[in-house]
């Protein structure tokens, strides 16, 4: 407190102490005016005025301006730090997948990985001596790669796979393509692709209901499609539709050819019902091989074949096989449908195959179908994936490790049938083909531990019949377990 303030306060105190002695009694006569009283009153008013001025000066001389400047400076620093953070590359790990992205969305990169390890056992019937289905283990898929965007309108995907059907491989290009997405619903993809060829085909390997696709669908997709197929794919895709036309050549794993196969692969899908509790997808596909690959220089002796295994790929045996067929053109068409309702998921399809021979013998045709049904014990539903016009695997509402969580559990059943016989009682010279008829019943359960880890158990009952040679029939049962991690 300043000296002047102290003096003023002392004066106030003096006035307060002397004031009572100056006050007149109630019944006393009116005193005469005392000039000292007026002087004291004036001094009191002066003191009050000076106190008001001092208070005003203190208020004017407060730190509000400095505080405002500090707040403004702090706000500017906060905004500057926020801008610096926002301008840095974002790093995230959604579901364990390491991803990088620039703030403006122009560039991104995500690491990808899928490992599927199978272990199975075959119980075989009275099979011919030439058939010995292998019990054991196999890395069905062991994929590593990355995908992302470049300048926002371009995307890329590169996946290398070291697994295989019945045997691990040294590695091959599974995906290696560049895609342009700058024309709204229209997209163009070129490189080593997997052209859209149906619902089962478009379902990602990590989202398959069963350990393997049904034989008929697997044969259909491998005519002109399947991963690693070199070509160009043009497609338009929306929330409830997908239409695709692809021009394809050989696969990255094909042996050397002198003129590669050329084919058109087309697909049209429509989500006919898209209610909150019901979804129904219908699909049609067509593949036409306009030129069969030349297997020798300056040769027109082109052939084509259809074959597949027992839908258990710890063994690489082709349980059905047409052998090489003289071919000029090859055509496949099929219809599939899928639907979800209250924990149930159903899917089925029918496919037909034609070969146009160059010779005068009859042109063969083959067909097959499959039907599958699953039920979620824990209540989750298969979500529709508009980017592929297919359904994804379950995503557990309560992953293992969360409060009360045991993951998602699903029961499943499927029947598949394919007939690769054409006039099997006729000789090959007359156009007969005895590829065999295969029927497979599959029962199983899927356990989705979380969004990345899954375990599956399949029981398969396999029957292959040859009407022309019953002694070559095959019968077997198989139990297979898959451990999977997908990032």
Secondary structure, 3 states (H helix, E strand, C coil): CCHHHHHHHHHHHHHHHHHHHHCCCCCCCCCCCCHHHHHHHHHHHHHHHHHHHHHHHHHHCCCHHHHHHHHHHHHHHHHHHHHHHHCCCEEEEECCEEEEECCCCCCEEEEEEEEEEEEEEEEECCCCCCCCCCCEEEEEEEEEEEEEEECCCEEEEEEEECCCCCCCCCCEEEEEEEEEEEECCEEEEEEEECCCCCHHHHCCHHHCCCCCCCHHHHHHHHHHCCCCEEEEEEEEECCCEEEEEEEEEEECCCCCCCECCEEEEEEEEEEEEECCCEEEEEEEEEEEEEECCECCCCCCCCEECCEECCCCCCCCCCCEECCCEECCEEEEEEEEEEEEECCEEEEEEEEEEEEECCCCCCCCEEEEEEEEEEEECCCCCCCEECCCCEECCCCCCCCCCCCCCCCEEEEEEEEEEEEEEECCCCCHHHCCEEEEEEEEEEEEEEEECCCCEEEEEEEEEEEEECCCCHHHCEEEEEEEEEEEEEC
